[in-house]
């Protein structure tokens, strides 16, 4: 069974940016959909472009309003790990 995991740093950034409730609500809905139809949710999450790779994992970003959530999909452990969030204007800087 697939699970969504968030890092402590991710949670701190959400609180600091004042978007904690909105993003947690979004992730709760995503977790519910993941329980019902994992293949559909994974298809949508994998559709997002790969930004860069960390070892064997591809980092992707997902849009939530003016913010971008960064995550990796760990197929071997059946985890989706959200580890960073940035405002849109900073997320696309190189």
PyMOL Python script that loads the backbone (N, CA, C, O; Angstrom):
from pymol import cmd

cmd.read_pdbstr("""\
ATOM      1  N   UNK A   1       0.831  -1.184   0.000  1.00  0.00           N
ATOM      2  CA  UNK A   1       0.000   0.000   0.000  1.00  0.00           C
ATOM      3  C   UNK A   1       0.886   1.263   0.000  1.00  0.00           C
ATOM      4  O   UNK A   1       1.854   1.353   0.755  1.00  0.00           O
ATOM      5  N   UNK A   2       0.545   2.205  -0.837  1.00  0.00           N
ATOM      6  CA  UNK A   2       1.302   3.444  -0.985  1.00  0.00           C
ATOM      7  C   UNK A   2       1.010   4.409   0.163  1.00  0.00           C
ATOM      8  O   UNK A   2      -0.094   4.433   0.706  1.00  0.00           O
ATOM      9  N   UNK A   3       2.023   5.205   0.520  1.00  0.00           N
ATOM     10  CA  UNK A   3       1.887   6.203   1.588  1.00  0.00           C
ATOM     11  C   UNK A   3       2.522   7.519   1.159  1.00  0.00           C
ATOM     12  O   UNK A   3       3.412   7.560   0.310  1.00  0.00           O
ATOM     13  N   UNK A   4       2.037   8.589   1.773  1.00  0.00           N
ATOM     14  CA  UNK A   4       2.624   9.909   1.574  1.00  0.00           C
ATOM     15  C   UNK A   4       3.382  10.267   2.844  1.00  0.00           C
ATOM     16  O   UNK A   4       2.860  10.133   3.950  1.00  0.00           O
ATOM     17  N   UNK A   5       4.616  10.723   2.674  1.00  0.00           N
ATOM     18  CA  UNK A   5       5.470  11.111   3.796  1.00  0.00           C
ATOM     19  C   UNK A   5       5.906  12.555   3.571  1.00  0.00           C
ATOM     20  O   UNK A   5       6.206  12.958   2.447  1.00  0.00           O
ATOM     21  N   UNK A   6       5.936  13.325   4.654  1.00  0.00           N
ATOM     22  CA  UNK A   6       6.444  14.697   4.569  1.00  0.00           C
ATOM     23  C   UNK A   6       7.587  14.843   5.567  1.00  0.00           C
ATOM     24  O   UNK A   6       7.558  14.258   6.650  1.00  0.00           O
ATOM     25  N   UNK A   7       8.582  15.619   5.195  1.00  0.00           N
ATOM     26  CA  UNK A   7       9.729  15.808   6.084  1.00  0.00           C
ATOM     27  C   UNK A   7       9.422  16.909   7.104  1.00  0.00           C
ATOM     28  O   UNK A   7       8.519  17.722   6.911  1.00  0.00           O
ATOM     29  N   UNK A   8      10.179  16.912   8.169  1.00  0.00           N
ATOM     30  CA  UNK A   8      10.013  17.925   9.211  1.00  0.00           C
ATOM     31  C   UNK A   8      10.314  19.318   8.654  1.00  0.00           C
ATOM     32  O   UNK A   8       9.624  20.284   8.980  1.00  0.00           O
ATOM     33  N   UNK A   9      11.333  19.413   7.824  1.00  0.00           N
ATOM     34  CA  UNK A   9      11.699  20.686   7.210  1.00  0.00           C
ATOM     35  C   UNK A   9      10.568  21.208   6.324  1.00  0.00           C
ATOM     36  O   UNK A   9      10.291  22.407   6.306  1.00  0.00           O
ATOM     37  N   UNK A  10       9.922  20.311   5.597  1.00  0.00           N
ATOM     38  CA  UNK A  10       8.785  20.654   4.743  1.00  0.00           C
ATOM     39  C   UNK A  10       7.670  21.270   5.595  1.00  0.00           C
ATOM     40  O   UNK A  10       7.100  22.298   5.230  1.00  0.00           O
ATOM     41  N   UNK A  11       7.365  20.636   6.731  1.00  0.00           N
ATOM     42  CA  UNK A  11       6.311  21.121   7.624  1.00  0.00           C
ATOM     43  C   UNK A  11       6.661  22.507   8.180  1.00  0.00           C
ATOM     44  O   UNK A  11       5.798  23.381   8.259  1.00  0.00           O
ATOM     45  N   UNK A  12       7.911  22.705   8.559  1.00  0.00           N
ATOM     46  CA  UNK A  12       8.345  24.006   9.086  1.00  0.00           C
ATOM     47  C   UNK A  12       8.164  25.103   8.041  1.00  0.00           C
ATOM     48  O   UNK A  12       7.707  26.202   8.356  1.00  0.00           O
ATOM     49  N   UNK A  13       8.527  24.796   6.796  1.00  0.00           N
ATOM     50  CA  UNK A  13       8.392  25.789   5.724  1.00  0.00           C
ATOM     51  C   UNK A  13       6.924  26.131   5.477  1.00  0.00           C
ATOM     52  O   UNK A  13       6.588  27.293   5.247  1.00  0.00           O
ATOM     53  N   UNK A  14       6.049  25.124   5.523  1.00  0.00           N
ATOM     54  CA  UNK A  14       4.617  25.375   5.329  1.00  0.00           C
ATOM     55  C   UNK A  14       4.095  26.330   6.395  1.00  0.00           C
ATOM     56  O   UNK A  14       3.368  27.276   6.091  1.00  0.00           O
ATOM     57  N   UNK A  15       4.468  26.078   7.638  1.00  0.00           N
ATOM     58  CA  UNK A  15       4.025  26.946   8.737  1.00  0.00           C
ATOM     59  C   UNK A  15       4.576  28.367   8.568  1.00  0.00           C
ATOM     60  O   UNK A  15       3.856  29.347   8.758  1.00  0.00           O
ATOM     61  N   UNK A  16       5.839  28.464   8.215  1.00  0.00           N
ATOM     62  CA  UNK A  16       6.488  29.765   8.049  1.00  0.00           C
ATOM     63  C   UNK A  16       5.834  30.569   6.921  1.00  0.00           C
ATOM     64  O   UNK A  16       5.690  31.787   7.023  1.00  0.00           O
ATOM     65  N   UNK A  17       5.440  29.879   5.845  1.00  0.00           N
ATOM     66  CA  UNK A  17       4.826  30.549   4.700  1.00  0.00           C
ATOM     67  C   UNK A  17       3.334  30.820   4.916  1.00  0.00           C
ATOM     68  O   UNK A  17       2.719  31.548   4.137  1.00  0.00           O
ATOM     69  N   UNK A  18       2.752  30.240   5.966  1.00  0.00           N
ATOM     70  CA  UNK A  18       1.336  30.445   6.245  1.00  0.00           C
ATOM     71  C   UNK A  18       0.406  29.641   5.357  1.00  0.00           C
ATOM     72  O   UNK A  18      -0.754  30.012   5.175  1.00  0.00           O
ATOM     73  N   UNK A  19       0.899  28.546   4.801  1.00  0.00           N
ATOM     74  CA  UNK A  19       0.076  27.727   3.903  1.00  0.00           C
ATOM     75  C   UNK A  19      -0.088  26.303   4.428  1.00  0.00           C
ATOM     76  O   UNK A  19      -0.461  25.397   3.683  1.00  0.00           O
ATOM     77  N   UNK A  20       0.191  26.118   5.703  1.00  0.00           N
ATOM     78  CA  UNK A  20       0.152  24.785   6.312  1.00  0.00           C
ATOM     79  C   UNK A  20      -1.199  24.092   6.091  1.00  0.00           C
ATOM     80  O   UNK A  20      -1.248  22.975   5.576  1.00  0.00           O
ATOM     81  N   UNK A  21      -2.294  24.757   6.482  1.00  0.00           N
ATOM     82  CA  UNK A  21      -3.626  24.132   6.398  1.00  0.00           C
ATOM     83  C   UNK A  21      -3.989  23.782   4.961  1.00  0.00           C
ATOM     84  O   UNK A  21      -4.511  22.702   4.687  1.00  0.00           O
ATOM     85  N   UNK A  22      -3.710  24.693   4.057  1.00  0.00           N
ATOM     86  CA  UNK A  22      -4.075  24.468   2.653  1.00  0.00           C
ATOM     87  C   UNK A  22      -3.333  23.274   2.061  1.00  0.00           C
ATOM     88  O   UNK A  22      -3.941  22.429   1.403  1.00  0.00           O
ATOM     89  N   UNK A  23      -2.031  23.201   2.291  1.00  0.00           N
ATOM     90  CA  UNK A  23      -1.234  22.121   1.710  1.00  0.00           C
ATOM     91  C   UNK A  23      -1.541  20.790   2.394  1.00  0.00           C
ATOM     92  O   UNK A  23      -1.628  19.761   1.725  1.00  0.00           O
ATOM     93  N   UNK A  24      -1.706  20.797   3.713  1.00  0.00           N
ATOM     94  CA  UNK A  24      -2.028  19.557   4.421  1.00  0.00           C
ATOM     95  C   UNK A  24      -3.390  19.033   3.975  1.00  0.00           C
ATOM     96  O   UNK A  24      -3.574  17.824   3.836  1.00  0.00           O
ATOM     97  N   UNK A  25      -4.338  19.931   3.752  1.00  0.00           N
ATOM     98  CA  UNK A  25      -5.650  19.531   3.238  1.00  0.00           C
ATOM     99  C   UNK A  25      -5.505  18.896   1.849  1.00  0.00           C
ATOM    100  O   UNK A  25      -6.129  17.876   1.557  1.00  0.00           O
ATOM    101  N   UNK A  26      -4.682  19.504   1.007  1.00  0.00           N
ATOM    102  CA  UNK A  26      -4.422  18.951  -0.322  1.00  0.00           C
ATOM    103  C   UNK A  26      -3.793  17.560  -0.222  1.00  0.00           C
ATOM    104  O   UNK A  26      -4.212  16.635  -0.918  1.00  0.00           O
ATOM    105  N   UNK A  27      -2.792  17.416   0.641  1.00  0.00           N
ATOM    106  CA  UNK A  27      -2.107  16.125   0.784  1.00  0.00           C
ATOM    107  C   UNK A  27      -3.027  15.060   1.375  1.00  0.00           C
ATOM    108  O   UNK A  27      -2.914  13.884   1.029  1.00  0.00           O
ATOM    109  N   UNK A  28      -3.938  15.462   2.265  1.00  0.00           N
ATOM    110  CA  UNK A  28      -4.906  14.511   2.827  1.00  0.00           C
ATOM    111  C   UNK A  28      -5.832  13.999   1.720  1.00  0.00           C
ATOM    112  O   UNK A  28      -6.141  12.809   1.666  1.00  0.00           O
ATOM    113  N   UNK A  29      -6.268  14.893   0.847  1.00  0.00           N
ATOM    114  CA  UNK A  29      -7.093  14.485  -0.291  1.00  0.00           C
ATOM    115  C   UNK A  29      -6.331  13.575  -1.235  1.00  0.00           C
ATOM    116  O   UNK A  29      -6.882  12.606  -1.757  1.00  0.00           O
ATOM    117  N   UNK A  30      -5.072  13.888  -1.449  1.00  0.00           N
ATOM    118  CA  UNK A  30      -4.225  13.062  -2.302  1.00  0.00           C
ATOM    119  C   UNK A  30      -4.057  11.663  -1.700  1.00  0.00           C
ATOM    120  O   UNK A  30      -4.098  10.664  -2.417  1.00  0.00           O
ATOM    121  N   UNK A  31      -3.868  11.601  -0.384  1.00  0.00           N
ATOM    122  CA  UNK A  31      -3.718  10.312   0.300  1.00  0.00           C
ATOM    123  C   UNK A  31      -4.992   9.479   0.181  1.00  0.00           C
ATOM    124  O   UNK A  31      -4.935   8.262   0.005  1.00  0.00           O
ATOM    125  N   UNK A  32      -6.137  10.147   0.278  1.00  0.00           N
ATOM    126  CA  UNK A  32      -7.421   9.450   0.146  1.00  0.00           C
ATOM    127  C   UNK A  32      -7.576   8.878  -1.267  1.00  0.00           C
ATOM    128  O   UNK A  32      -7.993   7.732  -1.435  1.00  0.00           O
ATOM    129  N   UNK A  33      -7.240   9.675  -2.269  1.00  0.00           N
ATOM    130  CA  UNK A  33      -7.311   9.196  -3.651  1.00  0.00           C
ATOM    131  C   UNK A  33      -6.309   8.077  -3.891  1.00  0.00           C
ATOM    132  O   UNK A  33      -6.594   7.132  -4.625  1.00  0.00           O
ATOM    133  N   UNK A  34      -5.147   8.181  -3.278  1.00  0.00           N
ATOM    134  CA  UNK A  34      -4.098   7.171  -3.413  1.00  0.00           C
ATOM    135  C   UNK A  34      -4.574   5.824  -2.870  1.00  0.00           C
ATOM    136  O   UNK A  34      -4.223   4.770  -3.399  1.00  0.00           O
ATOM    137  N   UNK A  35      -5.373   5.876  -1.814  1.00  0.00           N
ATOM    138  CA  UNK A  35      -5.925   4.662  -1.220  1.00  0.00           C
ATOM    139  C   UNK A  35      -6.939   4.002  -2.161  1.00  0.00           C
ATOM    140  O   UNK A  35      -6.970   2.778  -2.293  1.00  0.00           O
ATOM    141  N   UNK A  36      -7.765   4.825  -2.811  1.00  0.00           N
ATOM    142  CA  UNK A  36      -8.823   4.318  -3.684  1.00  0.00           C
ATOM    143  C   UNK A  36      -8.296   3.855  -5.040  1.00  0.00           C
ATOM    144  O   UNK A  36      -8.669   2.786  -5.521  1.00  0.00           O
ATOM    145  N   UNK A  37      -7.432   4.656  -5.652  1.00  0.00           N
ATOM    146  CA  UNK A  37      -6.953   4.352  -7.002  1.00  0.00           C
ATOM    147  C   UNK A  37      -5.485   4.756  -7.154  1.00  0.00           C
ATOM    148  O   UNK A  37      -5.181   5.779  -7.768  1.00  0.00           O
ATOM    149  N   UNK A  38      -4.574   3.951  -6.591  1.00  0.00           N
ATOM    150  CA  UNK A  38      -3.154   4.328  -6.618  1.00  0.00           C
ATOM    151  C   UNK A  38      -2.580   4.494  -8.021  1.00  0.00           C
ATOM    152  O   UNK A  38      -1.751   5.377  -8.244  1.00  0.00           O
ATOM    153  N   UNK A  39      -2.999   3.674  -8.956  1.00  0.00           N
ATOM    154  CA  UNK A  39      -2.414   3.761 -10.295  1.00  0.00           C
ATOM    155  C   UNK A  39      -2.737   5.102 -10.958  1.00  0.00           C
ATOM    156  O   UNK A  39      -1.893   5.666 -11.654  1.00  0.00           O
ATOM    157  N   UNK A  40      -3.932   5.607 -10.751  1.00  0.00           N
ATOM    158  CA  UNK A  40      -4.332   6.895 -11.338  1.00  0.00           C
ATOM    159  C   UNK A  40      -3.536   8.048 -10.710  1.00  0.00           C
ATOM    160  O   UNK A  40      -3.041   8.923 -11.422  1.00  0.00           O
ATOM    161  N   UNK A  41      -3.417   8.046  -9.392  1.00  0.00           N
ATOM    162  CA  UNK A  41      -2.678   9.105  -8.696  1.00  0.00           C
ATOM    163  C   UNK A  41      -1.211   9.087  -9.107  1.00  0.00           C
ATOM    164  O   UNK A  41      -0.625  10.137  -9.373  1.00  0.00           O
ATOM    165  N   UNK A  42      -0.623   7.908  -9.160  1.00  0.00           N
ATOM    166  CA  UNK A  42       0.786   7.795  -9.546  1.00  0.00           C
ATOM    167  C   UNK A  42       1.004   8.250 -10.984  1.00  0.00           C
ATOM    168  O   UNK A  42       2.028   8.851 -11.306  1.00  0.00           O
ATOM    169  N   UNK A  43       0.036   7.960 -11.839  1.00  0.00           N
ATOM    170  CA  UNK A  43       0.130   8.400 -13.234  1.00  0.00           C
ATOM    171  C   UNK A  43       0.172   9.929 -13.300  1.00  0.00           C
ATOM    172  O   UNK A  43       0.972  10.503 -14.039  1.00  0.00           O
ATOM    173  N   UNK A  44      -0.689  10.577 -12.527  1.00  0.00           N
ATOM    174  CA  UNK A  44      -0.722  12.045 -12.498  1.00  0.00           C
ATOM    175  C   UNK A  44       0.577  12.599 -11.918  1.00  0.00           C
ATOM    176  O   UNK A  44       1.143  13.546 -12.464  1.00  0.00           O
ATOM    177  N   UNK A  45       1.055  12.018 -10.817  1.00  0.00           N
ATOM    178  CA  UNK A  45       2.283  12.512 -10.185  1.00  0.00           C
ATOM    179  C   UNK A  45       3.510  12.270 -11.063  1.00  0.00           C
ATOM    180  O   UNK A  45       4.436  13.080 -11.068  1.00  0.00           O
ATOM    181  N   UNK A  46       3.521  11.178 -11.793  1.00  0.00           N
ATOM    182  CA  UNK A  46       4.663  10.891 -12.675  1.00  0.00           C
ATOM    183  C   UNK A  46       4.639  11.744 -13.942  1.00  0.00           C
ATOM    184  O   UNK A  46       5.656  11.881 -14.622  1.00  0.00           O
ATOM    185  N   UNK A  47       3.481  12.315 -14.257  1.00  0.00           N
ATOM    186  CA  UNK A  47       3.339  13.163 -15.433  1.00  0.00           C
ATOM    187  C   UNK A  47       4.157  14.449 -15.287  1.00  0.00           C
ATOM    188  O   UNK A  47       4.644  14.996 -16.277  1.00  0.00           O
ATOM    189  N   UNK A  48       4.305  14.927 -14.050  1.00  0.00           N
ATOM    190  CA  UNK A  48       5.082  16.151 -13.811  1.00  0.00           C
ATOM    191  C   UNK A  48       6.525  15.932 -14.231  1.00  0.00           C
ATOM    192  O   UNK A  48       7.081  14.857 -14.007  1.00  0.00           O
ATOM    193  N   UNK A  49       7.136  16.942 -14.838  1.00  0.00           N
ATOM    194  CA  UNK A  49       8.506  16.772 -15.345  1.00  0.00           C
ATOM    195  C   UNK A  49       9.530  16.551 -14.237  1.00  0.00           C
ATOM    196  O   UNK A  49       9.372  17.025 -13.112  1.00  0.00           O
ATOM    197  N   UNK A  50      10.574  15.825 -14.584  1.00  0.00           N
ATOM    198  CA  UNK A  50      11.685  15.589 -13.662  1.00  0.00           C
ATOM    199  C   UNK A  50      12.559  16.836 -13.653  1.00  0.00           C
ATOM    200  O   UNK A  50      12.982  17.315 -14.704  1.00  0.00           O
ATOM    201  N   UNK A  51      12.825  17.357 -12.458  1.00  0.00           N
ATOM    202  CA  UNK A  51      13.640  18.560 -12.313  1.00  0.00           C
ATOM    203  C   UNK A  51      15.115  18.181 -12.275  1.00  0.00           C
ATOM    204  O   UNK A  51      15.933  18.753 -12.996  1.00  0.00           O
ATOM    205  N   UNK A  52      15.442  17.221 -11.435  1.00  0.00           N
ATOM    206  CA  UNK A  52      16.794  16.668 -11.343  1.00  0.00           C
ATOM    207  C   UNK A  52      16.705  15.340 -10.612  1.00  0.00           C
ATOM    208  O   UNK A  52      15.632  14.964 -10.138  1.00  0.00           O
ATOM    209  N   UNK A  53      17.810  14.630 -10.515  1.00  0.00           N
ATOM    210  CA  UNK A  53      17.824  13.328  -9.853  1.00  0.00           C
ATOM    211  C   UNK A  53      18.721  13.350  -8.628  1.00  0.00           C
ATOM    212  O   UNK A  53      19.747  14.028  -8.592  1.00  0.00           O
ATOM    213  N   UNK A  54      18.301  12.587  -7.624  1.00  0.00           N
ATOM    214  CA  UNK A  54      19.101  12.355  -6.425  1.00  0.00           C
ATOM    215  C   UNK A  54      19.298  10.846  -6.371  1.00  0.00           C
ATOM    216  O   UNK A  54      18.391  10.103  -5.994  1.00  0.00           O
ATOM    217  N   UNK A  55      20.482  10.407  -6.748  1.00  0.00           N
ATOM    218  CA  UNK A  55      20.717   8.964  -6.818  1.00  0.00           C
ATOM    219  C   UNK A  55      19.786   8.351  -7.842  1.00  0.00           C
ATOM    220  O   UNK A  55      19.763   8.766  -9.001  1.00  0.00           O
ATOM    221  N   UNK A  56      19.023   7.366  -7.415  1.00  0.00           N
ATOM    222  CA  UNK A  56      18.095   6.683  -8.320  1.00  0.00           C
ATOM    223  C   UNK A  56      16.715   7.338  -8.375  1.00  0.00           C
ATOM    224  O   UNK A  56      15.854   6.897  -9.136  1.00  0.00           O
ATOM    225  N   UNK A  57      16.498   8.389  -7.575  1.00  0.00           N
ATOM    226  CA  UNK A  57      15.181   9.013  -7.492  1.00  0.00           C
ATOM    227  C   UNK A  57      15.118  10.311  -8.293  1.00  0.00           C
ATOM    228  O   UNK A  57      16.075  11.085  -8.327  1.00  0.00           O
ATOM    229  N   UNK A  58      13.980  10.531  -8.932  1.00  0.00           N
ATOM    230  CA  UNK A  58      13.754  11.739  -9.718  1.00  0.00           C
ATOM    231  C   UNK A  58      12.950  12.740  -8.897  1.00  0.00           C
ATOM    232  O   UNK A  58      11.901  12.405  -8.347  1.00  0.00           O
ATOM    233  N   UNK A  59      13.444  13.959  -8.822  1.00  0.00           N
ATOM    234  CA  UNK A  59      12.738  15.016  -8.100  1.00  0.00           C
ATOM    235  C   UNK A  59      11.775  15.687  -9.070  1.00  0.00           C
ATOM    236  O   UNK A  59      12.145  16.052 -10.186  1.00  0.00           O
ATOM    237  N   UNK A  60      10.534  15.843  -8.623  1.00  0.00           N
ATOM    238  CA  UNK A  60       9.497  16.479  -9.434  1.00  0.00           C
ATOM    239  C   UNK A  60       8.863  17.595  -8.616  1.00  0.00           C
ATOM    240  O   UNK A  60       9.046  17.666  -7.401  1.00  0.00           O
ATOM    241  N   UNK A  61       8.116  18.465  -9.287  1.00  0.00           N
ATOM    242  CA  UNK A  61       7.412  19.517  -8.549  1.00  0.00           C
ATOM    243  C   UNK A  61       5.939  19.497  -8.931  1.00  0.00           C
ATOM    244  O   UNK A  61       5.566  19.164 -10.056  1.00  0.00           O
ATOM    245  N   UNK A  62       5.121  19.864  -7.962  1.00  0.00           N
ATOM    246  CA  UNK A  62       3.678  19.876  -8.150  1.00  0.00           C
ATOM    247  C   UNK A  62       3.143  21.252  -7.772  1.00  0.00           C
ATOM    248  O   UNK A  62       3.561  21.830  -6.769  1.00  0.00           O
ATOM    249  N   UNK A  63       2.241  21.764  -8.555  1.00  0.00           N
ATOM    250  CA  UNK A  63       1.706  23.108  -8.353  1.00  0.00           C
ATOM    251  C   UNK A  63       0.528  23.085  -7.379  1.00  0.00           C
ATOM    252  O   UNK A  63      -0.413  22.307  -7.536  1.00  0.00           O
ATOM    253  N   UNK A  64       0.600  23.952  -6.374  1.00  0.00           N
ATOM    254  CA  UNK A  64      -0.525  24.198  -5.470  1.00  0.00           C
ATOM    255  C   UNK A  64      -0.613  25.718  -5.326  1.00  0.00           C
ATOM    256  O   UNK A  64       0.113  26.321  -4.535  1.00  0.00           O
ATOM    257  N   UNK A  65      -1.500  26.320  -6.094  1.00  0.00           N
ATOM    258  CA  UNK A  65      -1.628  27.778  -6.079  1.00  0.00           C
ATOM    259  C   UNK A  65      -0.342  28.452  -6.533  1.00  0.00           C
ATOM    260  O   UNK A  65       0.191  28.138  -7.598  1.00  0.00           O
ATOM    261  N   UNK A  66       0.155  29.384  -5.715  1.00  0.00           N
ATOM    262  CA  UNK A  66       1.379  30.119  -6.039  1.00  0.00           C
ATOM    263  C   UNK A  66       2.630  29.382  -5.584  1.00  0.00           C
ATOM    264  O   UNK A  66       3.733  29.924  -5.664  1.00  0.00           O
ATOM    265  N   UNK A  67       2.472  28.170  -5.114  1.00  0.00           N
ATOM    266  CA  UNK A  67       3.597  27.422  -4.545  1.00  0.00           C
ATOM    267  C   UNK A  67       3.864  26.145  -5.321  1.00  0.00           C
ATOM    268  O   UNK A  67       2.984  25.608  -5.994  1.00  0.00           O
ATOM    269  N   UNK A  68       5.100  25.669  -5.212  1.00  0.00           N
ATOM    270  CA  UNK A  68       5.499  24.412  -5.844  1.00  0.00           C
ATOM    271  C   UNK A  68       5.996  23.470  -4.758  1.00  0.00           C
ATOM    272  O   UNK A  68       6.864  23.822  -3.959  1.00  0.00           O
ATOM    273  N   UNK A  69       5.435  22.273  -4.744  1.00  0.00           N
ATOM    274  CA  UNK A  69       5.832  21.243  -3.790  1.00  0.00           C
ATOM    275  C   UNK A  69       6.790  20.300  -4.501  1.00  0.00           C
ATOM    276  O   UNK A  69       6.498  19.833  -5.602  1.00  0.00           O
ATOM    277  N   UNK A  70       7.915  20.020  -3.891  1.00  0.00           N
ATOM    278  CA  UNK A  70       8.910  19.130  -4.480  1.00  0.00           C
ATOM    279  C   UNK A  70       8.813  17.764  -3.822  1.00  0.00           C
ATOM    280  O   UNK A  70       8.695  17.657  -2.601  1.00  0.00           O
ATOM    281  N   UNK A  71       8.865  16.715  -4.646  1.00  0.00           N
ATOM    282  CA  UNK A  71       8.677  15.365  -4.120  1.00  0.00           C
ATOM    283  C   UNK A  71       9.450  14.344  -4.936  1.00  0.00           C
ATOM    284  O   UNK A  71       9.884  14.605  -6.058  1.00  0.00           O
ATOM    285  N   UNK A  72       9.606  13.172  -4.334  1.00  0.00           N
ATOM    286  CA  UNK A  72      10.164  12.017  -5.042  1.00  0.00           C
ATOM    287  C   UNK A  72       9.213  10.845  -4.844  1.00  0.00           C
ATOM    288  O   UNK A  72       8.520  10.756  -3.831  1.00  0.00           O
ATOM    289  N   UNK A  73       9.190   9.961  -5.811  1.00  0.00           N
ATOM    290  CA  UNK A  73       8.395   8.736  -5.735  1.00  0.00           C
ATOM    291  C   UNK A  73       9.363   7.582  -5.540  1.00  0.00           C
ATOM    292  O   UNK A  73      10.233   7.337  -6.376  1.00  0.00           O
ATOM    293  N   UNK A  74       9.205   6.879  -4.433  1.00  0.00           N
ATOM    294  CA  UNK A  74      10.073   5.737  -4.113  1.00  0.00           C
ATOM    295  C   UNK A  74       9.275   4.453  -4.371  1.00  0.00           C
ATOM    296  O   UNK A  74       8.591   3.948  -3.482  1.00  0.00           O
ATOM    297  N   UNK A  75       9.373   3.940  -5.588  1.00  0.00           N
ATOM    298  CA  UNK A  75       8.615   2.746  -5.969  1.00  0.00           C
ATOM    299  C   UNK A  75       8.956   1.539  -5.110  1.00  0.00           C
ATOM    300  O   UNK A  75       8.076   0.758  -4.748  1.00  0.00           O
ATOM    301  N   UNK A  76      10.236   1.387  -4.783  1.00  0.00           N
ATOM    302  CA  UNK A  76      10.666   0.218  -4.022  1.00  0.00           C
ATOM    303  C   UNK A  76      10.055   0.169  -2.620  1.00  0.00           C
ATOM    304  O   UNK A  76       9.836  -0.914  -2.076  1.00  0.00           O
ATOM    305  N   UNK A  77       9.780   1.334  -2.038  1.00  0.00           N
ATOM    306  CA  UNK A  77       9.207   1.391  -0.685  1.00  0.00           C
ATOM    307  C   UNK A  77       7.740   1.810  -0.687  1.00  0.00           C
ATOM    308  O   UNK A  77       7.100   1.880   0.362  1.00  0.00           O
ATOM    309  N   UNK A  78       7.216   2.089  -1.882  1.00  0.00           N
ATOM    310  CA  UNK A  78       5.843   2.558  -2.056  1.00  0.00           C
ATOM    311  C   UNK A  78       5.580   3.822  -1.236  1.00  0.00           C
ATOM    312  O   UNK A  78       4.618   3.904  -0.471  1.00  0.00           O
ATOM    313  N   UNK A  79       6.465   4.801  -1.421  1.00  0.00           N
ATOM    314  CA  UNK A  79       6.352   6.079  -0.720  1.00  0.00           C
ATOM    315  C   UNK A  79       6.402   7.243  -1.699  1.00  0.00           C
ATOM    316  O   UNK A  79       7.093   7.193  -2.717  1.00  0.00           O
ATOM    317  N   UNK A  80       5.660   8.284  -1.370  1.00  0.00           N
ATOM    318  CA  UNK A  80       5.771   9.562  -2.061  1.00  0.00           C
ATOM    319  C   UNK A  80       6.234  10.535  -0.985  1.00  0.00           C
ATOM    320  O   UNK A  80       5.514  10.785  -0.018  1.00  0.00           O
ATOM    321  N   UNK A  81       7.429  11.081  -1.151  1.00  0.00           N
ATOM    322  CA  UNK A  81       8.043  11.920  -0.121  1.00  0.00           C
ATOM    323  C   UNK A  81       8.058  13.380  -0.574  1.00  0.00           C
ATOM    324  O   UNK A  81       8.712  13.731  -1.556  1.00  0.00           O
ATOM    325  N   UNK A  82       7.329  14.222   0.155  1.00  0.00           N
ATOM    326  CA  UNK A  82       7.344  15.661  -0.088  1.00  0.00           C
ATOM    327  C   UNK A  82       8.386  16.258   0.844  1.00  0.00           C
ATOM    328  O   UNK A  82       8.309  16.093   2.062  1.00  0.00           O
ATOM    329  N   UNK A  83       9.371  16.960   0.260  1.00  0.00           N
ATOM    330  CA  UNK A  83      10.492  17.416   1.080  1.00  0.00           C
ATOM    331  C   UNK A  83      10.799  18.907   0.985  1.00  0.00           C
ATOM    332  O   UNK A  83      11.597  19.416   1.773  1.00  0.00           O
ATOM    333  N   UNK A  84      10.188  19.618   0.042  1.00  0.00           N
ATOM    334  CA  UNK A  84      10.477  21.047  -0.065  1.00  0.00           C
ATOM    335  C   UNK A  84       9.291  21.769  -0.676  1.00  0.00           C
ATOM    336  O   UNK A  84       8.509  21.180  -1.422  1.00  0.00           O
ATOM    337  N   UNK A  85       9.162  23.045  -0.355  1.00  0.00           N
ATOM    338  CA  UNK A  85       8.128  23.910  -0.922  1.00  0.00           C
ATOM    339  C   UNK A  85       8.755  25.275  -1.153  1.00  0.00           C
ATOM    340  O   UNK A  85       9.526  25.773  -0.333  1.00  0.00           O
ATOM    341  N   UNK A  86       8.402  25.872  -2.295  1.00  0.00           N
ATOM    342  CA  UNK A  86       8.929  27.201  -2.623  1.00  0.00           C
ATOM    343  C   UNK A  86       7.838  28.006  -3.313  1.00  0.00           C
ATOM    344  O   UNK A  86       6.965  27.445  -3.976  1.00  0.00           O
ATOM    345  N   UNK A  87       7.892  29.342  -3.153  1.00  0.00           N
ATOM    346  CA  UNK A  87       6.991  30.179  -3.940  1.00  0.00           C
ATOM    347  C   UNK A  87       7.329  30.002  -5.422  1.00  0.00           C
ATOM    348  O   UNK A  87       8.477  29.729  -5.773  1.00  0.00           O
ATOM    349  N   UNK A  88       6.349  30.156  -6.268  1.00  0.00           N
ATOM    350  CA  UNK A  88       6.535  29.937  -7.698  1.00  0.00           C
ATOM    351  C   UNK A  88       7.725  30.710  -8.255  1.00  0.00           C
ATOM    352  O   UNK A  88       8.520  30.164  -9.019  1.00  0.00           O
ATOM    353  N   UNK A  89       7.846  31.972  -7.877  1.00  0.00           N
ATOM    354  CA  UNK A  89       8.918  32.814  -8.448  1.00  0.00           C
ATOM    355  C   UNK A  89      10.308  32.298  -8.108  1.00  0.00           C
ATOM    356  O   UNK A  89      11.249  32.534  -8.865  1.00  0.00           O
ATOM    357  N   UNK A  90      10.458  31.604  -6.992  1.00  0.00           N
ATOM    358  CA  UNK A  90      11.765  31.054  -6.612  1.00  0.00           C
ATOM    359  C   UNK A  90      11.958  29.628  -7.117  1.00  0.00           C
ATOM    360  O   UNK A  90      13.092  29.173  -7.268  1.00  0.00           O
ATOM    361  N   UNK A  91      10.875  28.928  -7.377  1.00  0.00           N
ATOM    362  CA  UNK A  91      10.961  27.523  -7.779  1.00  0.00           C
ATOM    363  C   UNK A  91      11.558  27.345  -9.171  1.00  0.00           C
ATOM    364  O   UNK A  91      12.119  26.292  -9.473  1.00  0.00           O
ATOM    365  N   UNK A  92      11.443  28.358 -10.014  1.00  0.00           N
ATOM    366  CA  UNK A  92      11.917  28.220 -11.384  1.00  0.00           C
ATOM    367  C   UNK A  92      13.277  28.859 -11.621  1.00  0.00           C
ATOM    368  O   UNK A  92      13.769  28.862 -12.750  1.00  0.00           O
ATOM    369  N   UNK A  93      13.885  29.397 -10.581  1.00  0.00           N
ATOM    370  CA  UNK A  93      15.231  29.975 -10.727  1.00  0.00           C
ATOM    371  C   UNK A  93      16.260  28.880 -10.841  1.00  0.00           C
ATOM    372  O   UNK A  93      16.118  27.807 -10.256  1.00  0.00           O
ATOM    373  N   UNK A  94      17.289  29.161 -11.596  1.00  0.00           N
ATOM    374  CA  UNK A  94      18.366  28.169 -11.752  1.00  0.00           C
ATOM    375  C   UNK A  94      19.588  28.610 -11.020  1.00  0.00           C
ATOM    376  O   UNK A  94      20.601  27.911 -11.031  1.00  0.00           O
TER     377      UNK A  94
END
""", "prot")
cmd.dss("prot")
cmd.show_as("cartoon", "prot")
cmd.util.cbc("prot")
cmd.orient("prot")
